[in-house]
Amino acid sequence: APGALFAAWTYGKFLVDGCQDELDHFYTNIIGPYWPPERASVDKGYADIALPPEFERVEGPSIFLSRDWTLEQLLGYVSTWSSVQKYREARGEDPVQILAEALQSLWSGESRLVQWPVSFLCGRKIQ
């Protein structure tokens, strides 16, 4: 129906103050080659996905998901990623240990704010 709204959303790479360089290095250089090609659309916030011609793009809200996590919680989350599983299968070792070693001295036991940017692909039907 004309005026109908389509919306798809995804959350991007998480952000943690004080250790983002280490997280980015892990994400891009350690497990990056093990992500499926489709992951690129998530990393781009779906900006690379074209809507059908009968839809006009509508800007979605700017929001973040947030959690206070310990290092152990963050490492547990990372260990669920498909790229981590593929790394383990291909190399026979756990890449999460690499990240744990990189973050251990920076984290020092307390909880930290972890944030995920949420991206939207929205369109309104014009025909």
C-alpha positions in Angstrom: 0.0 0.0 0.0 1.3 3.5 -0.8 2.8 5.1 2.3 3.7 1.7 3.9 7.0 1.7 5.8 9.7 -1.0 5.5 12.4 -1.2 8.1 15.4 -3.5 8.7 17.9 -3.0 11.4 21.2 -4.3 12.6 23.7 -3.6 15.3 27.3 -2.8 14.3 30.7 -3.4 15.8 30.7 -2.7 19.5 32.5 0.3 21.1 34.4 0.3 24.4 36.3 3.4 25.6 40.0 2.9 26.4 40.5 -0.3 24.3 39.0 0.4 20.9 42.3 0.1 19.0 42.7 -3.5 20.4 39.1 -4.4 19.6 39.4 -3.0 16.1 42.6 -4.9 15.5 41.0 -8.1 16.6 37.9 -7.6 14.6 39.7 -6.6 11.4 43.0 -8.3 11.4 42.6 -11.5 13.5 39.1 -12.7 12.7 38.3 -10.4 9.8 39.2 -12.9 7.1 36.8 -15.4 8.6 33.6 -13.3 8.4 31.2 -14.2 5.6 31.2 -11.7 2.7 27.7 -10.6 3.7 29.1 -9.2 6.9 30.3 -6.1 5.0 26.7 -4.9 4.7 26.3 -5.0 8.5 29.6 -3.1 8.9 28.3 -0.5 6.5 25.0 -0.2 8.5 23.1 -1.5 5.5 24.0 1.7 3.6 25.1 -0.5 0.6 21.7 -2.2 0.2 19.5 -0.7 -2.5 15.7 -0.5 -1.9 13.4 -1.5 -4.7 12.4 1.4 -7.0 9.0 1.7 -5.5 10.5 2.7 -2.2 12.1 6.0 -1.2 14.8 5.9 1.5 13.8 7.3 4.9 16.3 8.1 7.6 16.0 5.9 10.7 16.7 7.0 14.2 20.2 7.2 15.7 20.4 4.9 18.7 22.8 2.7 20.6 22.4 -0.5 22.6 24.3 -0.3 25.9 25.4 -2.8 28.5 27.9 -2.7 31.4 30.0 -5.8 31.0 33.0 -7.3 32.6 35.8 -8.5 30.4 34.6 -12.1 30.9 31.2 -11.2 29.6 32.6 -9.4 26.6 34.9 -12.4 25.8 31.9 -14.7 26.2 29.9 -12.7 23.7 32.8 -12.5 21.2 33.2 -16.3 21.4 29.8 -16.8 19.9 30.7 -15.0 16.6 30.7 -17.1 13.5 34.1 -15.7 12.5 35.6 -16.9 15.8 34.1 -20.4 15.2 35.6 -20.4 11.6 39.0 -19.3 12.9 39.0 -22.1 15.5 38.1 -24.7 12.8 40.7 -23.4 10.3 43.6 -22.8 12.8 42.9 -25.1 15.7 43.3 -22.4 18.3 41.1 -19.9 20.0 41.4 -16.3 18.8 39.5 -15.1 21.9 42.6 -15.8 23.9 44.5 -13.3 21.7 41.9 -10.7 22.5 41.9 -11.6 26.2 45.6 -11.1 26.4 45.4 -7.7 24.6 42.6 -6.4 26.9 43.7 -7.9 30.3 45.9 -5.0 31.4 43.5 -2.4 30.0 40.3 -3.7 31.6 41.5 -4.4 35.2 38.4 -6.2 36.6 35.7 -3.6 36.6 32.6 -3.4 34.4 32.8 -1.1 31.4 30.2 0.4 29.1 29.9 -1.5 25.9 27.8 0.1 23.1 26.6 -1.1 19.8 25.4 1.4 17.1 22.1 0.4 15.6 21.7 1.1 11.9 18.4 1.1 10.0 17.5 0.6 6.4 14.1 2.3 6.0 11.9 3.0 3.0 8.4 4.3 2.4 6.4 2.9 -0.5 5.7 5.6 -3.0 3.6 3.7 -5.6 
